[in-house]
Amino acid sequence: MAYKLNTSTGAYLDIEKAIVYYKGIKSQLAENFLIELKATRKYIQKHPKKIQVRYANIRVAFLKRFPFGVHFRFENETVTIVSVFHTSQDDKKWKERM
C-alpha cells in the first residue's frame, strides 16, 4: 500500500540546494542524486513503518550513495517529508522546522 506523500517547502529548498551543489561539481551527480532521492521517497511512501523513529516522532531514511537523510513524519496514513539534510549539517537547522 502506498500512503499519501507530502513534501514541505523547506524540504524542497533542501533538495534544490543539493542539486545546485552537485551540478556545480558535475551535472551527472545531480541527476544521480535525484534518481536516488526518488527511489528513497518511493520506499518511504510504501514502507514508512519499516524506518525507525529517531526522535520526536521523526523517522530518517538515509540515501545509499549520497550523505543525506530524508527526515519525515508518519501520521494519519500520511507521510510528510520535513527535510532532506546532509549528514554533516547541524541538526538544529532542521529541528527549527518542527
Secondary structure as GFF3:
##gff-version 3
##sequence-region A 1 98
A	DSSP	beta_strand	4	7	.	.	.	ID=ss1
A	DSSP	alpha_helix	9	25	.	.	.	ID=ss2
A	DSSP	alpha_helix	27	46	.	.	.	ID=ss3
A	DSSP	three_ten_helix	48	50	.	.	.	ID=ss4
A	DSSP	beta_strand	53	55	.	.	.	ID=ss5
A	DSSP	beta_strand	58	62	.	.	.	ID=ss6
A	DSSP	beta_strand	68	75	.	.	.	ID=ss7
A	DSSP	beta_strand	78	86	.	.	.	ID=ss8
A	DSSP	alpha_helix	92	95	.	.	.	ID=ss9
###
